[in-house]
């Protein structure tokens, strides 16, 4: 990870004791601080409790999604209880964008196993990000604007290319092909940079403007968060 962030492993605790331990750790955080929750089952009920008790005050980033182990990065944030699409997905762009340089540095340093683990976190996050857009955001955008052949068509096509480069990076890591990893990461980063700019400057603001209220925007965020 790019910074020192502690893990909170609750697998040895009773179910009733897990939530109190987790919320106690969250309450002790300052804005911007976080921890990585390690659990042996999908903590989605915990997410719903966070959404109810701390609306808009936390980031929930899935690093590993089972089936035997789940790892979630939970951070305290400041801001309004009703989040915008631009804020929520823009944060995810920034978070994911910090991972690829880590993978490249680890690869160049010969730590290919560590690079593979770090890239797995990236792939988990980006695949969930893309699924949230395609399954929740894009249909909402098309319904709100009536534009079914506009930005979402372009974004879906670019998602295919992004996932293609992700597959190449993973295969190159498995093959311990350092040159291949560096080339594929470069292509992936370049594709993502252009893609993210279009989403952040066009698609996300248009969706925010098309919604009828802050609560409607926040409902979309909550649904994407829980996918």
Secondary structure, DSSP 8 states (H G I E B T S, - for coil): --S---EEE-TTS-HHHHHHHHHHHHHT--TT-EEEEEESS-THHHHHHHHHHSTTSEEEEEEEE-SS-EEEEEEE--S-SS--HHHHHHHHHHHHHHHHHHHHHHHHTT-HHHHHHHHHHHHHHHHHHHHHIIIIIHHHHHHHH--SSSHHHHHHHHHHHHHHHHHHHHHHHHTT-HHHHHHHHHHHHHHHHHHHHHIIIIIHHHHHHHSSSHHHHHHHHHHHHT-
